[in-house]
Amino acid sequence: MKTSKYLFASLLGLCWLSACSHSIVRTHSNLAPASILLVLAHPDDETMISEFLTKWHQEGHEVHAIYATAGEGGRVFKGLDGQNQPTFGKLSPSRMSSKRLKELKKAAKGFHIRKYEVIGAPDTPLRDTLERPSRDVHLFFEKKIWDLSKIERAITTAAQTIDPTWIVTMSKDQDTHVHHKAIRNIVESLWNQRKIGTSSQSLLLAIDEGTRIDETLGTEEKHLWASQTVSLPKAFASSSKIRKHPGPAKHYKTQMAGYLLEPLQTTQHIYLIDQRAP
């Protein structure tokens, strides 16, 4: 009885439930996630749920993470130009990988991620015929950029070792980064095959990637869980002043995630994909 009361209180403290019924609270009130596994595409993807990570740590939950890539395909954020637009530089893949792994080491400690693993899949950009970033995950898989067997083995091994009760992955919605979609598809396939998420009363959750998911772009049905209100960047055109992000995201100095322009009160979300009863 004591455990049940604590769990109900902790879940109420964790989030408000928007766009879902109160039955979700009752359904989850008896869950006690001893461990949580984040399955992400790049170092810094965890910053999208920074407030959840803080809350989970405060509640005594144990968080682990596995990243598909080291983020070597990214560019280095240099600052704003005269028109207040972001500017970027380019490093060799080896140098970029080294920098982002060092940033991840510091950020993971700040976010209280107990252990993490980087699989080492290539962070290869996928572009369309006009050299724009492609969001076509089917094309991405067709090009066999990633060794899917290697990634599946790594995720399955991590899940068997950690035995997580919550698995948190990424969105596959229309305007989402193709690597985010790919890792989500892989995780969901493993879940459906019951190769991961075999603990009783386990949850499969996904990160809501902000304004990229709305009624005009979104295709996924979801029950949103909202965290505490947090400060995130406004549009770049609003200010020429840059200061470091106040949280552990500040360690991502090569990425825009490590900086904050004008504070904007907003809310972070995750959503429920599926759950398994005992």
VEXKEVEX-644485 format. One record per residue: residue in one letter; x, y, z of N, C-alpha, C in turn. Coordinates in steps of 0.1 Angstrom, whole numbers, padded with zeros to 4 digits, always signed. Atoms other than C-alpha are relative to their C-alpha. Layout:
AXYZXYZXYZ ...
This chain:
M+0008-0012+0000+0000+0000+0000+0009+0013+0000 K-0009-0011-0001+0028+0024+0009+0007+0003-0014 T-0006-0001+0013+0045+0017-0025-0010+0006-0010 S+0010-0005+0010+0013+0023-0044-0003+0015+0002 K+0002-0015-0002+0007+0057-0027+0012+0008-0005 Y-0012-0008+0004+0043+0068-0034+0000+0001-0015 L+0000+0000+0015+0040+0058-0071-0010+0009-0006 F+0011-0009+0005+0007+0076-0076+0004+0014+0002 A-0005-0013-0003+0022+0107-0060+0011+0004-0010 S-0012-0003+0009+0054+0105-0081-0005+0002-0014 L+0005-0001+0013+0035+0101-0113-0008+0013-0002 L+0007-0013+0000+0013+0131-0105+0010+0012+0000 G-0011-0010-0001+0045+0151-0097+0007+0000-0013 L-0008+0001+0013+0061+0139-0130-0006+0009-0011 C+0006-0006+0012+0036+0153-0154-0014+0004+0001 W+0014-0002+0002+0003+0168-0163-0003-0008-0012 L+0003+0008+0012-0015+0147-0188-0010+0008-0009 S+0008-0008+0009-0028+0167-0217-0004-0010-0012 A+0005+0008+0011-0048+0152-0246-0002-0015+0003 C+0002+0013-0004-0055+0121-0226-0009-0001+0011 S+0010+0001-0011-0080+0108-0201+0007-0003+0013 H-0005+0003-0013-0076+0104-0164+0003-0015+0002 S-0002+0014-0002-0076+0067-0169+0015-0004-0002 I-0014+0002+0001-0039+0070-0179+0007+0000+0013 V-0005-0001-0013-0031+0081-0144-0003-0013+0008 R+0004+0012-0007-0050+0052-0129+0007-0013-0005 T-0007+0012+0006-0034+0027-0153+0014-0001+0004 H-0014+0000-0003+0001+0038-0145+0003+0002+0015 S-0002-0004-0014-0004+0045-0108+0007-0011+0008 N-0007+0011-0007+0010+0011-0098+0013-0004-0006 L-0013+0003+0006+0041+0012-0119+0012+0005+0008 A-0012-0004-0007+0075+0014-0103+0012-0002-0009 P-0011+0002+0009+0101+0019-0130+0014+0001+0007 A-0013+0000-0007+0134+0009-0114+0011+0004-0010 S-0010-0004+0010+0152+0015-0147-0006+0005-0013 I+0005-0006+0012+0147+0035-0178+0011+0000-0011 L-0010+0001+0011+0165+0030-0212-0004+0010-0010 L+0002-0009+0011+0168+0059-0236+0007-0006-0013 V-0006+0005+0012+0174+0047-0272-0001+0012-0010 L-0001-0013+0007+0185+0078-0292+0009-0001-0013 A-0008+0000+0012+0201+0088-0325+0014+0006+0001 H-0013-0008-0001+0228+0114-0316+0002+0004+0015 P-0003-0007-0012+0245+0128-0285-0007+0014-0001 D+0007-0013-0003+0224+0158-0273-0015-0002-0003 D+0015+0002+0002+0190+0142-0283-0007-0001+0014 E+0006+0001-0014+0184+0137-0245-0003+0013+0005 T+0003-0014-0005+0183+0175-0241-0015+0003-0002 M+0014-0003+0003+0148+0174-0255-0009-0005+0012 I+0008+0004-0012+0136+0157-0222+0008+0002+0012 S-0008-0003-0011+0160+0174-0198-0007+0000+0013 E+0008-0001-0012+0133+0181-0173-0005-0013+0005 F+0004+0014-0004+0121+0145-0173+0012-0007+0007 L-0012+0006-0006+0157+0134-0166+0003+0005+0014 T-0002-0005-0014+0160+0157-0136-0011-0006+0009 K+0011+0005-0008+0126+0146-0123+0002-0015+0003 W-0002+0014-0003+0134+0109-0127+0012-0002+0010 H-0011+0001-0009+0167+0113-0109-0005+0004+0014 Q+0005-0004-0013+0149+0131-0080-0009-0011+0006 E+0009+0010-0005+0125+0102-0078+0007-0013+0002 G-0008+0012-0002+0153+0077-0076+0000-0011-0011 H+0000+0009+0011+0149+0061-0110+0014-0001-0006 E-0013+0002+0006+0179+0048-0129-0001+0001-0015 V+0001-0002+0014+0185+0060-0164+0013-0005-0007 H-0011+0004+0009+0207+0044-0191-0003+0005-0014 A+0003-0005+0014+0211+0055-0227+0009-0008-0010 I-0008+0005+0011+0223+0041-0260-0003+0008-0012 Y+0000-0009+0011+0231+0062-0290+0004-0007-0013 A-0003+0007+0013+0231+0050-0326+0013+0006-0005 T-0012-0006+0006+0258+0075-0337+0007+0009+0010 A-0008-0009-0008+0285+0097-0323-0002+0015-0004 G+0003-0013+0005+0271+0127-0342+0011+0007-0008 E-0011-0005+0007+0301+0131-0364-0004+0007-0013 G+0005-0006+0012+0279+0142-0393-0005+0014+0002 G+0006-0014-0003+0268+0174-0376+0010+0011-0003 R-0009-0012+0002+0282+0209-0380+0002+0007+0013 V-0003-0008-0012+0297+0232-0354-0007+0013+0000 F+0007-0012-0001+0276+0260-0343+0010+0011+0004 K-0010-0011-0002+0296+0293-0346-0006+0012+0006 G+0006-0012-0005+0271+0319-0336-0010+0006-0010 L+0010-0006+0009+0248+0344-0354+0007+0010-0009 D-0006-0010+0009+0256+0365-0384-0006+0013+0001 G+0005-0013-0001+0247+0401-0391-0015+0001+0000 Q+0015+0001+0001+0211+0391-0398-0006-0009+0011 N+0004+0008-0011+0209+0371-0366-0004-0014-0004 Q+0002+0014+0004+0209+0338-0385+0012-0009+0005 P-0010+0009-0005+0228+0308-0372+0011-0003-0010 T-0011+0003+0010+0262+0301-0388+0007-0013+0006 F-0005+0012-0004+0280+0268-0388+0014-0002-0007 G-0013+0004+0006+0315+0254-0394+0000-0015-0002 K+0000+0014+0003+0326+0220-0405+0014-0006+0005 L-0013+0007-0004+0352+0196-0389+0000-0014-0007 S-0001+0013+0005+0365+0163-0401-0009-0010+0008 P+0008+0009-0008+0343+0133-0390+0007-0005+0013 S-0007+0005-0012+0370+0121-0366+0001+0010+0011 R+0000-0011-0009+0374+0155-0350-0013+0003+0006 M+0014-0003-0005+0337+0160-0347-0004-0011+0009 S+0003+0011-0008+0332+0126-0333+0006+0001+0014 S-0008-0002-0012+0359+0132-0307-0006+0011+0009 K+0005-0011-0008+0344+0165-0296-0014-0003+0005 R+0014+0002-0005+0308+0153-0294+0000-0012+0011 L-0001+0010-0010+0318+0122-0274+0005+0006+0013 K-0004-0007-0012+0336+0144-0249-0011+0008+0006 E+0011-0007-0005+0306+0166-0247-0011-0009+0006 L+0010+0010-0005+0283+0136-0242+0005-0005+0014 K-0005+0004-0013+0305+0124-0213-0003+0009+0011 K+0003-0010-0010+0300+0156-0194-0015+0002+0002 A+0014-0002-0001+0264+0160-0203-0007-0011+0007 A+0006+0011-0006+0255+0125-0193+0001+0000+0015 K-0002-0002-0014+0269+0131-0159-0009+0010+0006 G+0009-0011-0004+0249+0163-0156-0014-0005+0000 F+0014+0005+0001+0217+0145-0167-0002-0012+0009 H+0001+0011-0009+0224+0117-0142-0003-0013-0008 I+0001+0013+0008+0226+0090-0169+0011-0009+0005 R-0010+0008-0007+0242+0062-0151+0010-0006-0009 K-0009+0006+0010+0257+0044-0181-0006+0003-0014 Y+0004-0002+0014+0256+0050-0218+0009-0007-0010 E-0008+0007+0011+0268+0033-0250-0003+0007-0013 V+0001-0006+0014+0275+0047-0285+0003-0012-0009 I-0001+0012+0008+0269+0020-0311+0011+0003-0011 G-0010-0003+0011+0290+0038-0338-0005-0001-0014 A+0005-0001+0013+0266+0038-0367+0004+0013-0007 P-0004-0012+0006+0276+0063-0393-0010+0011+0000 D+0009-0012+0000+0261+0098-0389+0000+0006-0013 T-0001-0005+0014+0257+0102-0426-0013+0008-0004 P+0012-0008+0004+0234+0130-0438-0006-0006-0012 L+0008+0004+0012+0207+0120-0463-0006+0012-0006 R+0005-0011+0007+0199+0146-0489-0008-0004-0012 D+0008+0003+0012+0174+0148-0517+0007+0006-0012 T-0007-0004+0013+0181+0158-0553+0003+0015+0000 L-0003-0015-0001+0181+0195-0543+0009+0003+0011 E-0009-0001-0011+0206+0188-0515-0006+0005+0013 R+0007-0004-0012+0180+0195-0489+0000-0013+0009 P+0001+0012-0008+0179+0172-0458-0013-0008-0003 S+0011+0009+0003+0157+0142-0467-0006-0006+0013 R+0007+0006-0012+0131+0130-0441-0005-0014-0004 D+0006+0012+0005+0124+0098-0461+0007-0012+0006 V-0007+0010-0007+0132+0070-0437+0000-0013-0008 H+0000+0012+0009+0123+0043-0463+0012+0001-0010 L-0011-0002+0008+0149+0057-0486+0013-0002+0008 F-0012+0002-0009+0174+0058-0457+0003-0015+0002 F-0002+0014-0002+0169+0021-0451+0004-0007-0013 E-0004+0006+0013+0171+0013-0488+0014+0002-0003 K-0014-0003+0003+0205+0029-0490+0010-0008+0009 K-0008+0008-0009+0217+0006-0462+0012+0008+0006 I-0010-0008-0007+0236+0034-0445+0004-0006+0013 W-0003+0006-0013+0233+0017-0412+0000-0016-0001 D+0000+0014-0001+0241-0019-0403-0011-0003+0010 L+0011+0002-0009+0207-0027-0389+0002-0012+0010 S-0002+0012-0008+0217-0061-0375+0009+0004+0012 K-0009-0005-0011+0245-0044-0354-0008+0008+0010 I+0007-0009-0008+0222-0018-0341-0011-0008+0008 E+0009+0008-0007+0195-0043-0332+0006-0009+0011 R-0007+0008-0010+0220-0065-0314+0004+0008+0012 A-0005-0009-0011+0233-0036-0294-0012+0004+0009 I+0012-0004-0007+0198-0024-0284-0005-0012+0008 T+0005+0012-0007+0187-0060-0275+0008-0004+0011 T-0009+0004-0011+0218-0067-0255-0002+0010+0012 A+0001-0010-0010+0214-0034-0236-0013-0002+0008 A+0013+0003-0006+0177-0042-0229+0001-0012+0009 Q-0002+0013-0008+0186-0077-0217+0008+0003+0013 T-0009-0003-0011+0213-0063-0194-0007+0009+0011 I+0006-0010-0008+0193-0034-0180-0014-0004+0005 D+0014+0004-0002+0158-0050-0181-0008+0012+0004 P+0008-0012-0003+0141-0016-0183-0015-0002+0001 T+0015+0000-0001+0105-0010-0173-0005+0011-0009 W+0004-0010+0010+0104+0021-0195+0011+0001-0010 I-0009-0002+0011+0120+0024-0229-0005+0013-0007 V+0003-0013+0006+0121+0060-0243+0008+0001-0013 T-0007-0002+0013+0129+0065-0280-0004+0013-0007 M+0002-0012+0007+0123+0091-0307-0012+0000-0008 S+0012-0001+0009+0096+0104-0330+0003-0005-0014 K-0002+0003+0014+0090+0092-0365-0010+0008-0008 D+0009-0008+0007+0067+0120-0375+0005+0007-0012 Q-0003-0004+0014+0067+0137-0408+0013+0009-0002 D-0012-0009+0002+0093+0165-0403+0011-0003+0009 T-0011+0004-0009+0116+0146-0380+0012-0004-0007 H-0013+0004+0006+0153+0140-0387-0001-0015-0003 V+0001+0014+0005+0156+0108-0407+0007-0010+0010 H-0006+0009-0009+0180+0093-0381-0009-0003+0012 H+0009+0001-0011+0154+0099-0354-0011-0010-0004 K+0010+0009+0005+0128+0081-0375+0005-0014-0001 A-0006+0014+0002+0152+0052-0382+0001-0007+0013 I-0002+0007-0013+0160+0045-0346-0013-0003+0006 R+0013+0003-0006+0124+0048-0336-0006-0013-0007 N+0005+0011+0008+0114+0023-0364+0007-0013+0005 I-0007+0011-0004+0141-0001-0352-0005-0004+0014 V+0004+0003-0014+0131+0001-0315-0015-0005+0000 E+0014+0005+0000+0094-0003-0323-0001-0014-0006 S+0000+0013+0005+0101-0033-0344+0005-0011+0010 L-0005+0009-0011+0121-0049-0316-0010-0002+0011 W+0011+0001-0010+0093-0041-0292-0011-0009-0005 N+0011+0008+0005+0067-0057-0314+0004-0014-0001 Q-0004+0014+0001+0088-0088-0318+0003-0006+0014 R-0002+0004-0014+0091-0089-0280+0015-0004+0003 K-0014+0002-0002+0129-0088-0282+0005+0010+0011 I-0002-0010-0011+0128-0057-0258-0013+0003+0007 G+0012-0003-0007+0104-0045-0232-0008-0012+0005 T+0006+0012-0004+0097-0079-0218-0003+0000+0015 S+0004-0001-0014+0094-0068-0182-0015+0002+0002 S+0015-0002-0002+0059-0069-0167-0003+0015+0001 Q+0005-0014-0001+0040-0036-0170+0010+0010-0006 S-0010-0008+0006+0066-0021-0193-0007+0010-0009 L+0005-0010+0008+0061+0011-0213+0009+0004-0011 L-0008-0005+0011+0073+0022-0247-0004+0015-0002 L+0003-0014+0000+0075+0060-0248+0009+0007-0012 A-0007-0007+0010+0087+0086-0274+0001+0015+0003 I-0002-0014-0002+0100+0121-0273-0008+0008-0010 D+0007-0009+0009+0077+0148-0287+0010+0011-0004 E-0011-0009+0004+0101+0170-0307-0006+0014-0003 G+0004-0014+0000+0084+0203-0300-0010+0003-0011 T+0010-0005+0010+0067+0223-0328+0000-0008-0013 R+0000+0009+0012+0077+0196-0354-0012-0009+0000 I+0012+0009-0001+0047+0176-0342-0012+0009+0003 D+0013-0007-0003+0013+0194-0345-0010-0005-0010 E+0011+0005+0008-0020+0190-0363+0003+0000-0015 T-0003-0001+0014-0005+0200-0397+0011-0010-0004 L-0011+0009+0003+0026+0177-0395-0001-0013+0006 G+0000+0012-0008+0019+0151-0370-0009-0011-0006 T+0008+0012+0004+0006+0116-0379-0002-0010+0011 E+0000+0010-0011+0010+0098-0346-0011+0003+0010 E+0010-0002-0011-0018+0093-0321+0008-0002+0013 K-0009+0001-0012-0003+0099-0287-0008+0006+0012 H+0004-0005-0013-0011+0105-0250+0012+0008+0005 L-0011-0009-0004+0011+0135-0241+0002+0000+0015 W-0003-0003-0014+0029+0137-0208+0009+0013+0000 A-0007-0013+0000+0041+0173-0201+0008+0001+0013 S-0009-0002-0012+0070+0181-0178-0002+0014+0006 Q+0000-0014-0005+0076+0212-0158+0003+0010-0011 T-0003-0010+0010+0077+0244-0177+0015+0003+0000 V-0015-0002+0001+0113+0250-0189+0003+0012-0010 S-0005-0011+0009+0133+0277-0208+0007-0006-0011 L-0006+0004+0013+0141+0270-0244+0002+0012-0009 P-0002-0011+0008+0153+0292-0272-0012+0005-0008 K+0009-0006+0009+0132+0317-0291+0006-0001-0014 A-0006+0000+0014+0136+0321-0329+0013+0008+0000 F-0014-0007+0000+0172+0332-0337-0001+0014-0003 A+0001-0014+0004+0160+0364-0353-0004+0010+0011 S+0005-0009-0011+0148+0377-0319+0011+0007+0007 S-0010-0006-0008+0182+0385-0305+0014-0003-0006 S-0014+0003+0004+0219+0388-0313+0009-0004+0011 K-0007+0003-0012+0229+0380-0278-0001-0015+0002 I-0001+0014-0003+0240+0345-0269+0006-0003+0013 R-0006+0004-0013+0246+0330-0235-0001-0015+0001 K+0000+0015-0001+0253+0294-0225-0013-0004+0007 H+0012+0007-0006+0224+0272-0217+0003-0003+0015 P-0003+0002-0015+0221+0270-0178+0000-0014+0004 G+0000+0013-0004+0216+0233-0177+0011-0009-0005 P-0010+0009+0005+0237+0202-0185+0002+0001-0016 A-0001-0002+0014+0230+0210-0222+0011+0009-0004 K-0011-0010+0003+0257+0237-0219+0012-0007-0004 H-0012+0008+0004+0283+0209-0224+0001-0002-0015 Y+0000+0002+0014+0272+0206-0260+0004+0013-0007 K-0005-0012+0005+0294+0235-0271+0000+0001-0015 T+0000+0000+0014+0295+0225-0307-0014+0001-0006 Q+0014+0000+0004+0257+0224-0309-0009+0011+0005 M+0009-0011-0004+0229+0249-0307-0007-0004+0014 A+0006+0004-0012+0216+0228-0278+0007+0006+0012 G-0008-0005-0011+0244+0242-0257-0001+0015+0003 Y+0001-0014-0001+0233+0278-0260-0015+0004+0001 L+0013-0005-0002+0203+0299-0251-0001+0015-0004 L+0002-0014+0003+0191+0331-0266-0009+0007+0009 E+0009-0006-0009+0161+0348-0252-0009-0011+0006 P+0008+0011-0006+0142+0326-0226-0014+0000-0005 L+0014+0002+0004+0109+0312-0237-0006-0011+0009 Q+0007+0009-0009+0085+0295-0213-0007-0010-0009 T+0006+0010+0008+0076+0262-0229-0001-0013+0008 T+0001+0013-0007+0069+0226-0220+0005-0012-0008 Q-0005+0012+0007+0086+0194-0228-0010-0012+0001 H+0010+0011+0000+0066+0163-0237+0007-0014-0004 I-0002+0013+0006+0069+0126-0241-0014-0006-0002 Y+0013+0006+0001+0041+0103-0252+0001-0015+0000 L+0002+0014-0002+0029+0068-0248-0002-0007-0014 I+0002+0008+0012+0033+0044-0278-0007-0013+0003 D+0007+0013-0003+0024+0011-0262+0004-0003+0015 Q-0003+0005-0013+0023-0006-0228-0003-0015+0001 R+0003+0014-0002+0024-0042-0216-0004-0002+0014 A+0004+0003-0014+0005-0054-0186+0007-0013+0003 P-0006+0013-0004+0018-0083-0165-0007-0012-0005 
